[in-house]
């Protein structure tokens, strides 16, 4: 970092030399004195800006302007300090002055763009970014975004299509294009353009993908399938063809072909994770509705089990739990916990699934085992105590439930259930008086909850 700063300072000094016209009118000693003072003030401004003391930096820069009022570097530095203070009006004036003095310096334009971007003045940003593109083509991405923000969709689409040919499209630009083309106004000419583009260059995958999307969005599934098949034939290695073919096979009741296409999608490194999740979700719904292809579903889940953002086995297990398909739910919760055994949310769901199926031995064992990991988690004591009640081990149940009650924190529903289970335990032990006292307490808590 130090090397970089030194280079910047030396570069700036190249712009800070005293004008020849001025030096010709002064004695050599006076010139040296002025130059020293100027540089001292400039260095002081850099130092103060470095410690975020922007007011003092600005004061030093104003001193510099007294001797060199037309030096664009000083105006640029003023702009940066004003911008850091969020004094956008003065920052804009300073950057604009630097540009007026030297329009060939990209960084002055960058500063002005920063002002407009931070103030969300997107319309005024556009001509600045158009100028920045002459320095760096990468600013085309920014220009597309600005056209989108200002709803100039014709211009955005024209630039996107131009970039598609010259530089290729990022995922963001692909998304913008699909967003624009979701408007029927743009679909018909774009379809014709894409069909012609495919004829001209049959190995350009992106044209097929966009055309498939357009046909699908306008409910022309047959045409979309036709394009997907063309893509598969033209580019046999295309993963994207499988996304469309998966859906078509599923709709045409060809589940094995759909499963095969799904696996190709899930294996692909080219296809976005969100699309993979969507494909898996559609196959999950199909498998649930037909009560078939469970083995293929489990294989599909394995492909996404390492997703850092979504606990896929847990989500699938929750789906089946809501559908009251407890065996399937338990299998996926167990799968999830085999990879991450300290997810308390999954543990609770698993215990609930075992409870709903009356597997109290399993509930007791699982809850007790997990208490080693979570010794203060009240709900685990509830599950273990409830299971002991069902197994008629009432003294053990009371011990667990009373301990669990000590760890309840602002969970009225759990407190109610613990009291009910304690009442059940005393009932099992033949102490009807205590049973009633706990049932009454549970009823009072229930009324408070309402």
Steps between C-alpha positions, in 0.01 A plus 500: 500500500786744578649451155164573343462824698845619403427436136179698525673794664777511240244474224305790647814710530531476125182708480607741772791676329493877500382645164782631280326835447501564874861395554620738229363796695661419840843488652645146541495523881134603498414209269671248727323642805160488332555146372607379845195658662269355237639149539492523880133595490424224254680237708317626807166457322586138413605431858181649646282314250680178595390541863150608389546858616332636189446858620874554551576328169263741324664801672842389374365452148351850499846630585629314195236664283622847596815439298363258241125570459484320167668177610249217431672262745418731791135526397486120467644458851248753633224296338618182672503669841158657453366163385638333813309761704187430295503865393376400157437850361859614561639164388313531170631856445857392570494194273330700223767771528774236469328359189464847347873556549607154376223287344746228399554374854276198568523538880330839494204347320506211748466748786198666342341159441555414868307813600204420275502133598494574873220755455314254272488762225492236228395727215801728549723194539427382145704759300787463750505121457479538123819705524661241732435228242750676273761429770383151597244281322409334831285804580252368244361279777435810711332672207260208452412513871439874477272452200309238703469728804370782279270263307665567164451139398545554125848641559581230755399220261692655209817524711456148638466359148810690391696367800375148432689514171809690615574405861246240609244536780536464874227324700368843605469615139330171410251566778439856375440370150248243620331767709462728197380218279231405752315800353305385192598825326854370456434129446397469137789692342742338742376150411554575134848638572592192703368257238711676239799505735472122546497451122805724465690339786353163604767438767427813709327351805369825652267567205323167551465560873344843451262370232392207720425748776296726273290212366445362850395840633244536222365146565631367170633180658515306173722761342717517809545121488585522132774754577630288790528200269681713241740611771561143609568399139721802421691487828472147644702604806264786590384480861241772443308284254436258786325766710227535240495133409454409868181702519367373170561135594327557832198662331490220242498235776843367416640498857809290432610735220421792731714345775788446259481864386478615863822319592682667210376839623602432860848384395559808284744767614355747250146513637409732786413340835160671507402324178620168643281553805203576277554179303531297821184659640300405190626142522415492872140601429477238225644228728262593781192508277580167334660337806778380270862564399604538865842353432565755225378780729745392772783497245401848383504632858855366542619729219388807697571381853816707525323825407625754761187714471221240517475185712339299221435170687338698784276690256394177328436340840284798604302467177423135572421572867237754391359237262488253795737264319692433814730221383626719216534799733701297752732368228585852381540644850739215581686568175532866594628422850753252367669799334436759771413340832467823702210662312249528784217595264540175306529304826166637622333420167635145512371450855160636394485254208582208733239627748231526230561136410498382863863385498559598863805282554668684214383838635641420844834374369550783249399776744720357778798462266466858376487630859873426509540765229234740633476451879295819552255462210155480662321345205725193503399439863136534395535238225692263729249549785199457273650179360562365852136572586388300198736219604346517853831598663329777698772576756759538227254715305453734799874535547552598137199733482591687820854551373364623168274750678812662653632579151183648343558856378202697367334203330140489622398208277786284629421595859138393449605165353747433780226562759262266316763226488581548868130463576498180294801370694331562837184338365707194413639500854147525645537852645179656366533815710834596342372393160213750531733776620720467189201477266354815659835680458514393134145627450585836660804538276287413199249772588783751547632405159165581341 
